[in-house]
C-alpha cells in the first residue's frame, strides 16, 4: 500500500520503548542526549576546522572540554544540560563572533549532522504539522526534564511552549531553541519560515512559527 508523504515515519527520530525506559532511570540532574553534543562537535569542525574547535575549547569549562571536545573524549549517553549551555556561550563568543547569522548557521549545520541525509530526505516530503505534532515526543526522547507543548497549530502557523527547563532561562538558549524549531520547519514542505520568541510572565519560552505553503 502506498502511503502519503505525511504518513511516513522518519527513521531513528522518534522515541522507542527502550528509550523511554532509559528516561525512567535517569537521576534528578537535567540531562540531554550525548548525541546532541556529538553533532555540536561535528558541526564545529565542518564550519571552522581545527581553529574553531580550539577557540571553543579555550572558552569551555575544563570538565566540559574534557568530556565533550578533547580528542580522547567519549561522549556518554546523557550529559548535563549545563554542558549544552556552556557550548552555546563558547560558540557565541568564539567562532560565531557574537553574530546571530553565524550562530544560526551553526545550528542549522548541527541539525544536519544530527539528522543525516536519510532523515533529511524524509523531512522534505512532510508538512510542518507532521514534525510539530511529534515535537513533544522528540523532546522527551532527547531531554530528561522540561515540558514541551504544542499549544496551537494552524495551516501556516504554530505556537510551542517550553516550561521548567534551563533552555528557557537565558537569552542565548532561547534564541537557539527557537531557531532549531524554525530550521526544522524549513526542511519540510514550507516556505519563508520565520520565528518570534519570548519568555512569558511565568518564565516559559514561547516560540511562534509562521510559514507559507
Backbone bond lengths (Angstrom), bond angles and torsions (degrees), N, CA, C in turn:
res aa  C-N    CA-C-N  psi(-1)  N-CA   C-N-CA  omega(-1)  CA-C   N-CA-C  phi
1 X - - - 1.453 - - 1.521 109.11 -
2 X 1.314 117.67 135.51 1.453 122.27 179.07 1.514 109.82 -85.51
3 X 1.323 116.25 131.28 1.453 120.64 179.34 1.522 109.73 -102.79
4 X 1.310 115.56 150.10 1.457 119.69 176.48 1.519 108.71 -70.39
5 X 1.361 118.55 155.84 1.458 120.66 -179.55 1.515 113.55 -55.09
6 X 1.334 117.47 -35.54 1.455 119.19 -176.03 1.514 112.92 -75.60
7 X 1.328 118.10 -8.08 1.465 119.81 177.85 1.516 111.59 -97.87
8 X 1.335 117.05 -2.13 1.451 120.32 -177.53 1.521 110.58 -71.07
9 X 1.320 115.95 139.12 1.456 120.51 174.32 1.518 108.73 -87.33
10 X 1.317 117.00 137.63 1.447 121.10 176.90 1.522 107.97 -88.27
11 X 1.329 119.39 116.68 1.461 121.26 -171.87 1.524 112.86 -61.62
12 X 1.342 114.79 141.14 1.460 123.60 174.36 1.517 113.13 57.47
13 X 1.327 117.14 28.07 1.455 119.34 -176.93 1.522 112.09 -115.26
14 X 1.312 118.17 -19.97 1.453 121.23 -175.49 1.530 110.07 -111.51
15 X 1.327 118.21 154.50 1.448 121.37 -174.79 1.525 113.70 -65.64
16 X 1.310 114.55 140.56 1.454 121.14 176.41 1.521 108.25 -104.29
17 X 1.334 118.62 166.23 1.467 119.95 175.87 1.521 112.43 -56.15
18 X 1.331 116.58 -35.97 1.464 119.92 179.08 1.514 111.29 -64.20
19 X 1.338 115.98 -40.62 1.465 119.99 179.48 1.517 110.57 -65.28
20 X 1.337 117.31 -41.01 1.457 120.40 178.85 1.521 110.97 -63.44
21 X 1.329 116.70 -34.20 1.463 120.21 178.65 1.523 110.54 -66.71
22 X 1.346 116.37 -38.18 1.459 120.24 177.50 1.519 110.19 -62.19
23 X 1.334 116.24 -43.31 1.459 120.45 -179.69 1.527 111.06 -59.83
24 X 1.328 116.52 -36.96 1.449 120.45 -178.60 1.513 113.54 -68.25
25 X 1.339 117.44 -15.35 1.456 120.64 -176.73 1.526 112.81 -105.12
26 X 1.342 118.48 3.76 1.458 120.45 -177.26 1.522 110.77 -75.76
27 X 1.347 115.13 164.02 1.453 121.06 179.93 1.525 109.83 -84.96
28 X 1.341 115.46 -172.92 1.457 120.02 179.62 1.528 112.45 -77.35
29 X 1.329 118.21 -9.62 1.456 121.55 177.88 1.520 110.10 -67.66
30 X 1.323 116.78 131.05 1.464 120.45 178.85 1.526 108.88 -70.93
31 X 1.325 116.04 120.65 1.456 120.40 -173.97 1.526 112.13 -129.38
32 X 1.319 114.26 156.95 1.459 122.88 173.40 1.514 108.08 -122.89
33 X 1.312 116.06 158.08 1.464 119.48 177.32 1.524 110.52 -64.35
34 X 1.328 115.90 137.65 1.458 120.80 -179.31 1.514 113.47 -61.67
35 X 1.343 116.93 -24.81 1.463 119.60 179.81 1.529 111.59 -61.76
36 X 1.331 117.31 -24.36 1.461 120.26 177.25 1.521 110.13 -62.69
37 X 1.321 116.80 -45.08 1.458 119.62 -179.24 1.518 112.37 -76.47
38 X 1.309 117.52 -23.72 1.466 119.31 171.36 1.525 109.22 -63.00
39 X 1.333 116.30 -42.66 1.464 120.56 177.66 1.528 110.67 -66.73
40 X 1.343 118.01 -36.42 1.463 121.33 175.53 1.531 109.84 -57.48
41 X 1.310 114.84 -47.72 1.465 120.17 -176.69 1.526 111.32 -64.73
42 X 1.324 117.11 -42.83 1.458 121.13 179.77 1.523 111.43 -65.29
43 X 1.327 116.56 -42.39 1.462 120.44 -179.43 1.528 111.10 -65.38
44 X 1.323 116.46 -39.66 1.465 120.22 178.04 1.518 110.81 -60.74
45 X 1.304 116.67 -45.91 1.454 120.73 -179.75 1.529 111.02 -65.46
46 X 1.330 117.55 -39.74 1.468 121.28 179.80 1.528 111.65 -63.49
47 X 1.330 116.36 -41.64 1.460 120.44 -174.41 1.518 113.86 -82.91
48 X 1.331 117.02 -39.30 1.464 119.48 -170.87 1.521 114.25 -126.63
49 X 1.327 117.99 -3.62 1.446 120.74 177.96 1.526 113.18 64.97
50 X 1.341 115.05 -158.21 1.460 121.07 -175.25 1.520 112.17 -62.22
51 X 1.331 117.54 -34.02 1.461 120.28 -179.77 1.523 111.26 -64.38
52 X 1.338 116.33 -41.77 1.457 119.74 178.10 1.515 112.26 -66.49
53 X 1.331 116.38 -40.94 1.464 120.42 177.78 1.521 110.06 -60.86
54 X 1.320 115.96 -42.26 1.468 120.23 179.31 1.533 111.28 -64.68
55 X 1.338 116.60 -40.81 1.467 120.14 -179.95 1.523 111.53 -62.72
56 X 1.320 116.19 -38.08 1.461 119.75 178.24 1.528 110.50 -70.44
57 X 1.318 116.47 -43.36 1.455 120.20 179.53 1.512 113.10 -58.26
58 X 1.319 117.27 -34.21 1.465 121.46 179.56 1.522 111.75 -68.45
59 X 1.327 117.18 -20.93 1.466 121.55 -174.85 1.526 113.37 -106.10
60 X 1.319 117.76 -9.25 1.460 120.39 179.74 1.526 110.58 -84.49
61 X 1.336 117.80 145.57 1.468 119.59 169.77 1.531 109.43 -56.81
62 X 1.306 116.46 150.51 1.463 120.41 -173.58 1.526 112.75 -54.73
63 X 1.332 117.31 -46.48 1.458 119.64 -176.15 1.530 111.05 -64.82
64 X 1.336 116.73 -36.86 1.472 119.72 179.14 1.515 110.03 -68.39
65 X 1.324 116.36 -42.75 1.466 120.14 178.75 1.531 111.06 -61.22
66 X 1.323 116.90 -45.71 1.464 120.97 -177.54 1.521 111.77 -64.43
67 X 1.337 117.37 -35.19 1.462 120.45 -173.86 1.526 113.98 -92.20
68 X 1.348 117.57 -14.67 1.467 118.16 -174.96 1.520 114.87 -128.68
69 X 1.331 118.15 -16.00 1.465 119.02 -172.40 1.511 114.54 -123.98
70 X 1.321 117.70 -36.50 1.460 119.67 -177.92 1.517 111.42 -57.28
71 X 1.318 115.86 151.98 1.465 121.58 -177.07 1.525 111.12 -55.49
72 X 1.321 116.62 -35.96 1.469 120.68 -177.25 1.529 112.92 -82.86
73 X 1.331 116.70 -3.35 1.467 119.66 -175.22 1.528 111.62 -69.84
74 X 1.321 116.00 129.43 1.461 122.59 171.49 1.524 106.21 -113.35
75 X 1.328 116.64 102.72 1.460 120.20 -173.40 1.524 109.84 -67.36
76 X 1.338 117.35 127.03 1.475 120.54 -177.48 1.524 112.50 -72.97
77 X 1.330 115.81 175.37 1.459 121.38 -179.21 1.522 111.24 -60.55
78 X 1.322 117.10 -40.95 1.465 122.39 179.49 1.515 109.59 -125.62
79 X 1.336 116.33 140.38 1.466 122.09 176.43 1.534 108.18 -130.53
80 X 1.321 118.27 151.75 1.467 119.88 177.49 1.531 111.45 -59.93
81 X 1.319 115.86 142.64 1.466 119.53 177.53 1.529 110.97 -61.07
82 X 1.324 117.08 -25.37 1.461 119.91 177.95 1.521 111.60 -60.68
83 X 1.337 117.39 -26.92 1.467 120.42 176.44 1.528 110.36 -66.35
84 X 1.326 116.41 -41.81 1.467 120.36 178.57 1.521 110.03 -62.73
85 X 1.336 116.90 -44.13 1.455 120.81 179.41 1.527 111.16 -62.65
86 X 1.332 116.42 -38.06 1.468 120.35 178.23 1.525 110.84 -65.35
87 X 1.316 116.94 -39.11 1.459 121.02 176.41 1.523 110.92 -63.15
88 X 1.316 117.50 -43.27 1.468 120.00 178.44 1.523 110.44 -56.99
89 X 1.322 117.19 -46.16 1.460 120.72 -179.19 1.524 111.11 -64.64
90 X 1.327 116.52 -42.68 1.464 120.21 -179.78 1.529 111.41 -65.33
91 X 1.318 116.70 -38.79 1.459 120.84 177.37 1.527 111.29 -65.05
92 X 1.327 115.20 -47.13 1.467 120.40 -176.16 1.534 111.60 -61.59
93 X 1.322 116.38 -46.23 1.458 120.84 -176.78 1.529 112.50 -88.03
94 X 1.336 116.53 -9.73 1.456 120.92 178.42 1.515 112.34 -100.46
95 X 1.326 118.11 -112.79 1.467 120.47 -173.69 1.521 115.01 -63.30
96 X 1.338 118.78 -24.65 1.477 120.24 178.38 1.527 112.27 -76.95
97 X 1.326 116.73 -17.11 1.467 122.66 176.97 1.532 112.18 54.45
98 X 1.337 115.40 38.43 1.470 122.00 177.41 1.521 112.65 56.99
99 X 1.335 116.81 33.59 1.470 121.41 178.43 1.524 109.50 -112.47
100 X 1.323 115.67 127.03 1.460 120.63 -176.52 1.521 111.79 -61.45
101 X 1.331 118.37 -40.48 1.467 119.25 -177.77 1.527 111.53 -65.21
102 X 1.326 117.16 -36.21 1.463 119.76 177.56 1.524 111.26 -69.23
103 X 1.317 116.11 -38.65 1.462 120.42 178.15 1.525 110.13 -64.56
104 X 1.332 117.00 -43.44 1.464 120.83 178.23 1.528 111.09 -62.91
105 X 1.339 116.48 -39.10 1.462 120.18 178.30 1.520 110.53 -61.61
106 X 1.331 116.14 -42.21 1.466 119.37 177.04 1.513 111.18 -60.80
107 X 1.335 117.23 -46.52 1.463 120.60 -177.69 1.524 111.14 -60.59
108 X 1.328 116.74 -40.29 1.453 119.72 177.50 1.515 111.86 -64.28
109 X 1.328 116.03 -42.98 1.472 119.08 179.66 1.527 110.73 -66.98
110 X 1.330 116.66 -37.78 1.456 120.52 177.29 1.524 110.98 -60.29
111 X 1.329 116.77 -43.22 1.464 120.02 178.87 1.518 110.99 -67.55
112 X 1.317 117.57 -36.80 1.463 120.24 176.07 1.527 110.48 -60.08
113 X 1.330 116.04 -42.69 1.464 119.93 178.94 1.526 110.73 -64.33
114 X 1.319 116.71 -37.36 1.459 120.18 -178.97 1.514 113.02 -74.43
115 X 1.339 116.69 -40.41 1.460 120.50 -179.06 1.524 112.02 -70.78
116 X 1.341 116.35 -45.53 1.450 119.22 -172.61 1.518 111.33 79.45
117 X 1.304 116.67 166.52 1.464 121.72 -175.29 1.527 112.94 -65.29
118 X 1.322 117.04 -39.78 1.466 120.02 -175.34 1.521 110.59 -64.61
119 X 1.333 116.58 -49.09 1.462 119.72 -178.26 1.524 111.85 -67.71
120 X 1.339 117.14 -33.95 1.461 119.37 176.39 1.520 110.86 -63.66
121 X 1.328 116.67 -36.17 1.461 120.40 178.50 1.528 110.33 -64.36
122 X 1.331 117.26 -39.50 1.464 120.18 177.76 1.525 111.26 -66.05
123 X 1.329 116.25 -39.91 1.459 120.12 -179.69 1.525 111.64 -60.89
124 X 1.318 117.06 -34.32 1.466 120.74 -177.70 1.520 112.03 -63.27
125 X 1.329 117.81 -20.36 1.464 122.03 -179.52 1.532 112.79 -97.81
126 X 1.319 116.99 -3.70 1.468 120.65 -175.65 1.520 111.44 -101.39
127 X 1.326 115.73 154.07 1.460 121.19 171.70 1.529 108.96 -84.85
128 X 1.331 117.68 156.42 1.468 119.05 177.17 1.526 113.08 -53.17
129 X 1.323 117.04 -36.06 1.462 120.23 -179.28 1.522 111.77 -59.42
130 X 1.323 117.32 -34.58 1.458 121.13 -179.53 1.519 111.05 -60.87
131 X 1.336 115.92 -45.43 1.457 121.01 -178.85 1.527 111.03 -75.22
132 X 1.317 116.66 -43.01 1.461 119.70 -177.33 1.519 112.40 -64.54
133 X 1.327 117.69 -34.45 1.461 120.25 175.84 1.526 112.04 -64.45
134 X 1.334 115.86 -25.72 1.466 120.98 178.30 1.524 112.61 -88.67
135 X 1.335 117.30 -8.77 1.463 120.90 -173.32 1.528 113.91 -54.77
136 X 1.346 120.35 -45.85 1.467 118.74 179.24 1.537 112.85 -60.89
137 X 1.333 116.94 -39.28 1.471 119.81 178.78 1.521 110.79 -68.61
138 X 1.333 117.05 -38.92 1.463 120.42 177.58 1.519 110.68 -63.79
139 X 1.321 116.36 -38.29 1.462 119.51 177.28 1.520 110.76 -60.94
140 X 1.328 117.02 -47.48 1.468 120.37 -179.60 1.522 111.47 -63.26
141 X 1.319 116.50 -27.87 1.462 120.84 178.98 1.524 111.51 -70.10
142 X 1.332 116.92 -35.12 1.465 121.51 -171.30 1.518 114.29 -105.20
143 X 1.344 118.56 -8.51 1.464 120.84 -175.85 1.526 110.10 -140.31
144 X 1.332 114.93 142.50 1.467 119.24 -178.32 1.516 112.64 -85.97
145 X 1.325 117.68 -18.72 1.456 121.36 -175.63 1.522 110.61 -133.14
146 X 1.312 115.22 171.32 1.451 120.75 179.52 1.519 111.65 85.95
147 X 1.329 115.07 157.71 1.459 121.31 178.59 1.517 109.52 -127.65
148 X 1.317 116.07 124.25 1.456 121.58 176.32 1.525 108.43 -108.20
149 X 1.323 116.52 124.70 1.458 121.68 -179.26 1.523 110.22 -122.65
150 X 1.311 115.57 137.78 1.459 121.13 170.76 1.519 106.31 -89.95
151 X 1.330 116.84 100.62 1.456 121.26 -172.89 1.522 113.03 -78.07
152 X 1.313 116.98 -34.05 1.459 119.88 178.28 1.517 109.59 -151.32
153 X 1.322 115.55 149.93 1.458 121.63 179.10 1.520 109.06 -147.59
154 X 1.323 115.16 116.53 1.459 121.81 177.70 1.524 108.78 -117.15
155 X 1.319 116.79 -178.78 1.461 120.73 -177.39 1.521 112.23 -60.85
156 X 1.336 116.80 -34.63 1.463 119.60 -177.13 1.528 112.62 -132.58
157 X 1.315 117.53 23.29 1.463 119.49 178.82 1.525 110.37 -158.64
158 X 1.324 114.76 161.42 1.465 120.61 177.95 1.518 108.77 -157.65
159 X 1.330 115.97 158.12 1.466 121.43 175.17 1.523 108.49 -133.31
160 X 1.337 115.34 127.85 1.463 122.75 -178.49 1.525 108.26 -118.12
161 X 1.338 116.41 141.12 1.463 121.56 178.79 1.528 109.26 -124.32
162 X 1.330 116.08 130.41 1.461 122.35 174.72 1.525 108.34 -115.01
163 X 1.343 115.82 124.57 1.462 120.88 -178.96 1.519 111.15 -124.98
164 X 1.326 115.10 156.48 1.468 122.86 173.30 1.522 112.37 56.07
165 X 1.324 115.43 48.67 1.464 118.45 -178.98 1.523 110.75 -150.83
166 X 1.350 117.49 146.57 1.472 120.98 -179.63 1.529 114.32 -59.73
167 X 1.332 117.53 -26.36 1.464 118.91 -178.76 1.533 111.94 -65.19
168 X 1.312 116.67 -16.92 1.464 120.32 177.20 1.527 111.71 -93.49
169 X 1.333 117.22 7.01 1.466 120.41 -171.23 1.515 114.53 -101.78
170 X 1.327 119.43 -18.23 1.461 121.06 -179.17 1.526 109.93 -127.57
171 X 1.322 115.59 153.14 1.469 120.04 -179.60 1.528 110.83 -61.24
172 X 1.341 117.09 -40.80 1.455 120.15 -176.68 1.518 112.12 -68.51
173 X 1.330 117.49 -40.97 1.468 119.28 179.26 1.530 110.99 -70.43
174 X 1.333 117.28 -29.80 1.467 119.88 175.16 1.527 110.01 -66.90
175 X 1.329 116.29 -44.43 1.465 120.43 177.05 1.520 110.14 -57.74
176 X 1.341 116.22 -47.23 1.462 120.59 -177.50 1.521 111.76 -62.44
177 X 1.317 116.88 -46.09 1.462 120.71 -178.55 1.519 111.15 -61.78
178 X 1.334 116.53 -45.17 1.463 120.43 -179.92 1.522 111.66 -64.27
179 X 1.319 116.69 -42.10 1.469 119.71 -179.15 1.526 111.36 -67.95
180 X 1.318 117.49 -34.55 1.466 120.87 177.82 1.529 110.40 -60.53
181 X 1.329 117.08 -44.34 1.464 119.06 179.24 1.522 111.35 -70.85
182 X 1.325 117.16 -36.08 1.471 119.21 176.82 1.522 110.26 -63.01
183 X 1.327 117.11 -44.51 1.461 120.51 -177.99 1.525 110.91 -65.34
184 X 1.328 116.90 -42.04 1.471 119.91 178.41 1.526 111.01 -59.01
185 X 1.335 116.14 -43.45 1.460 119.62 178.91 1.526 110.86 -64.68
186 X 1.338 116.63 -34.36 1.466 119.73 -178.61 1.523 112.52 -68.83
187 X 1.330 117.11 -20.53 1.465 120.69 178.34 1.523 111.82 -78.39
188 X 1.326 116.06 -13.14 1.465 120.90 -178.67 1.529 110.16 -89.76
189 X 1.317 115.05 -170.14 1.469 120.64 179.11 1.526 109.10 -78.56
190 X 1.327 115.49 70.38 1.464 121.37 -179.05 1.523 108.58 -147.73
191 X 1.320 115.87 154.13 1.453 121.81 179.61 1.525 108.86 -125.60
192 X 1.333 114.30 155.76 1.470 120.76 172.80 1.526 112.19 51.62
193 X 1.312 116.61 47.92 1.464 120.59 -179.05 1.527 109.45 -74.67
194 X 1.322 116.47 129.44 1.461 121.67 178.40 1.521 109.74 -129.46
195 X 1.327 115.46 160.95 1.465 120.00 178.24 1.518 110.51 -134.26
196 X 1.307 114.64 149.06 1.467 123.41 171.19 1.516 106.28 -134.78
197 X 1.324 117.10 126.04 1.463 118.78 -177.93 1.524 110.82 -131.64
198 X 1.337 114.74 155.66 1.460 121.10 178.66 1.526 108.01 -164.32
199 X 1.321 115.03 165.30 1.461 120.81 174.42 1.522 109.07 -103.31
200 X 1.322 115.90 132.26 1.459 118.90 -178.77 1.531 110.48 -84.39
201 X 1.318 116.22 -177.82 1.465 120.93 -175.45 1.520 113.23 -65.03
202 X 1.329 116.46 -20.22 1.470 120.56 179.39 1.529 111.92 -91.59
203 X 1.334 117.04 -0.56 1.456 120.42 179.02 1.511 114.41 89.04
204 X 1.321 118.15 6.18 1.465 121.14 178.22 1.527 109.98 -80.55
205 X 1.314 116.27 150.11 1.459 121.88 174.72 1.523 108.98 -90.61
206 X 1.316 116.72 124.44 1.458 122.76 177.43 1.521 108.04 -109.45
207 X 1.322 116.86 127.65 1.463 121.91 176.97 1.522 108.33 -120.35
208 X 1.325 116.29 120.51 1.470 122.22 176.18 1.523 108.33 -104.37
209 X 1.309 116.08 126.96 1.461 122.24 179.54 1.524 109.59 -113.91
210 X 1.318 116.15 141.18 1.468 121.68 174.61 1.519 108.59 -136.05
211 X 1.318 115.98 147.98 1.459 121.09 179.54 1.519 109.76 -156.15
212 X 1.320 115.67 169.21 1.455 121.76 173.16 1.525 108.10 -118.60
213 X 1.324 116.09 157.59 1.477 121.11 -176.66 1.526 111.03 -106.87
